[in-house]
Amino acid sequence: MHNEVEQLILHTGQHYDANMSQVFFDQLDIPRPDFNLEIGSLSHGQQTGRMIERIERFLVLKKPKAVLVFGDTNTTLAGALAASKLHIPVVHVEAGLRSFRKTMPEEINRILTDHVSTLLFTPTEKGFLNLINEGFSSEHYPPYRVDSPLVYQSGDVMYDNALYFAQKAETHSEINSQMNLEEEPFVLSTIHRAENTDNEARLKEILKGLGSIANKGVKVVLPLHPRTRKYMESLSGIDPELDIQKHPGVQIIEPVSYFDMIMLENKATMIITDSGGVQKEAYFFKKPSVILREETEWTEIVDNNAAIMAGANAAKIYAAFERFSNFPPEDYPDIFGDGNASMKICKEIVENIQ
C-alpha cells in the first residue's frame, strides 16, 4: 500500500533539540523532511502564525491532495488551518481526544483541527463518542468532504509503534545497563508542559513530590526537557531534603532517544509524567502512571485504574506512588486497538482521497 502514496514530509521545527527531533528520524528510519521551516521556540501566537504562513507557501508550491496531521501541537493546528483555507482535505490522526479544559493550548488545537478535517481517525471508543457528541455523524458516506467528514475508530498508531519498536529497542539501546538500572527498581518521571515548568509554585510541588519518593529509598530517573532544566535552575527556597537537583536518589539525565525511552518505560516500576504520550506508553508496557495534571485526554487509562491524577500537588503525588506501590493495577484491558491502526488509516486515505 505504501507504493500507492507519495509522501512529502514538512518539519516545522517546533521540536528542534537534537535529542527530541533528529534522533527520531535516525532511529525510526523516517525519511528526511522534504522541507524544514526551522520555526523554533516562540510564543503560541508567534509560533502558530509563522507556521501557517510558511506551510501555506509549501502547500501552494507542492499542491498535495491531502495534508496529514498528528496529535494536538501548534504544528497540528497550523497545518490544519493552512490546508483548510486552501480547500485541501485535512486528515487528522488522534482525532476526538478531549480533556474538557479549554485553558489548555492543546485542547484548543484538538478541537479546531477536528472541525476543519475531512478524515478523522480516533484511537479509542471514547474519542469516537466525543466527536459524535460534538455533532459529527457516523452516517456520512463517500465522497467525504469537510462538511460531511469520515469519523473512523482506527486504534492508536503509537500502540503500533510500541509493538514494532520494542523489540528493536532491545538491541539498539543500552541505557539500562549504562545507568546500572538492570537490577535496581526505579520510578521514571518526565516534566515538560508549560503549565508545570513555567509556574514556579507548581514546579516546586512536583519536585517536592519526587523528592519525597526518593527519600523513601526509591530511585527516580528524570530525563530533563530543556524548558524544565531552565526553570529548575532558577528556583529558590526549596527544602534541601527535597531538592532533587542535589538528591543522591534522583538521576537527572539529558532528553533520551525513542529507543532509550522505551527501555526506561519497560524497566520502570512506575511512571510519573505530564506527557500524554508517555501516559499511553506506560499503559502499553503495563506500568501504572501518576499524571501531573488536573485532567487528561486519555481518560480511559484513569477509568481502568491504571493511572491516578495527582496534578502539581506533592502530597497527592506521593499518595499515588504509595497506592500503586502497594496495590498495582491487576489488568490492562485492550483499549488502544489491535496494533494495526496504521494499515487501517492508510487504506482509508487511499480509498477516500481523490
Secondary structure, DSSP 8 states (H G I E B T S, - for coil): -GGG-----EE--SS-SGGGTHHHHHHTT----SEE----S--HHHHHHHHHHHHHHHHHHH--S-EEEETTSHHHHHHHHHHHHTT--EEEETTT---S-TTSHHHHHHHHHHTT-SEEEESSHHHHHHHHHTT--S---SS-BTTB-EEEE---HHHHHHHHHHHHHHHH--HHHHTT-SSS-EEEEE---HHHHS-HHHHHHHHHHHHHHHHTT-EEEEE--HHHHHHHHT-----GGG-TTT-TTEEEE----HHHHHHHHHH-SEEEES-HHHHHHHHHTT--EEESSS--S-HHHHHTTSEEE-TT-HHHHHHHHHHHHHS--S-----S-SS-HHHHHHHHHHHH--
